[in-house]
Structures are given as C-alpha cells and as structure tokens.
Amino acid sequence: MRCSIVFLSARYNCRDAVWWWLQCIQDYCTTVKDGYSILKDKVSRLYITDDSLPEQAGIWVSFLRSILEYARRHAAVSETKQSRVGAY
C-alpha cells in the first residue's frame, strides 16, 4: 500500500514540546507527594538561548526561573506566524 501523502521536505517543529514539558511538570507537581518541591531545585543549563554558545557546566539556576523564562519566551514567539504552517 502506498502512502498518498508525499513529504518533499520534512518540517520539524518543537513549539508544542514546551507545552508538553510544562504539562509534565504540572502533572508531576500534582501527582507526586510533595511534588511542588521540584520547583525549588536548581538546574544547570548549557544553552541559554537557541543560538547561544554552551555555558560552562555547573552554573546553577532555579528550576522555577527556567520554567518561567521558557514560558515567557514561548508566548512571545507564539505571537508570530510560523512559516509553512499546514504546508505539505
């Protein structure tokens, strides 16, 4: 059986990944006993922005701060139209 849809060029997009990640954090916080304590943890981020050089490992920031920053950035980008949305 042949597939009737031909993809001439793959279009990979991670915009929804942020929303799934945030949902996973919410689910963890509400499902696990004392789950909200994860928000107080520290994380080491290597790439602060999409086009930045890697940061030195071992620089720790608040996980909650990272969550808020990702959500803010994602919301700002979501206001612009993606190129080729819905194109095959």
C-alpha positions in Angstrom: 0.0 0.0 0.0 1.4 3.4 -1.0 1.1 6.4 1.2 -1.0 9.1 -0.6 0.8 12.0 1.1 4.3 12.8 -0.2 6.6 14.9 2.0 9.0 16.8 -0.1 10.8 18.3 2.8 10.4 17.3 6.4 9.3 20.1 8.7 10.4 19.5 12.3 8.9 21.7 15.0 9.3 21.8 18.7 6.9 24.5 19.6 4.5 22.1 21.2 7.3 20.5 23.1 7.3 23.4 25.6 3.6 22.9 26.3 4.0 19.2 26.8 7.0 19.8 29.1 5.0 22.3 31.1 2.1 19.8 31.4 4.5 17.1 32.6 5.8 19.4 35.3 2.3 20.2 36.4 1.3 16.6 36.4 4.4 15.7 38.5 3.7 18.5 40.9 0.1 17.4 41.4 0.6 13.6 41.4 3.8 13.0 43.4 3.7 13.5 47.1 5.5 16.9 47.8 5.8 17.3 44.1 5.9 21.0 44.2 9.3 20.8 45.9 10.8 20.2 42.5 10.3 23.9 41.7 12.8 24.7 44.4 15.5 22.6 42.7 18.5 24.0 40.8 19.3 23.1 37.2 22.4 23.6 35.1 21.6 24.9 31.6 24.1 24.6 28.8 22.3 26.5 26.1 20.5 29.6 27.4 19.1 30.5 24.0 18.6 28.7 20.7 21.7 30.3 19.2 24.0 30.7 22.2 27.3 29.1 22.7 27.3 26.5 25.5 27.6 27.9 29.0 30.1 26.5 31.5 28.7 23.4 33.2 28.0 23.8 36.8 26.3 27.2 36.7 23.0 26.5 38.5 19.8 28.5 38.3 16.4 28.0 39.8 14.2 25.4 38.0 11.2 27.7 38.5 13.1 30.6 37.0 13.9 28.4 33.9 10.2 27.3 33.6 9.0 30.9 33.7 11.7 32.0 31.2 10.7 29.2 28.8 7.0 30.0 29.1 7.7 33.7 28.5 9.9 33.2 25.5 7.4 30.7 24.0 4.5 33.0 24.5 6.4 35.8 22.8 7.3 33.6 19.8 3.8 32.3 19.6 2.5 35.7 18.6 4.3 35.4 15.2 3.1 33.2 12.4 5.2 30.2 11.7 6.4 29.7 8.1 4.8 27.0 6.1 2.1 26.2 8.7 0.0 23.4 7.4 2.0 23.0 4.2 2.9 19.6 2.9 
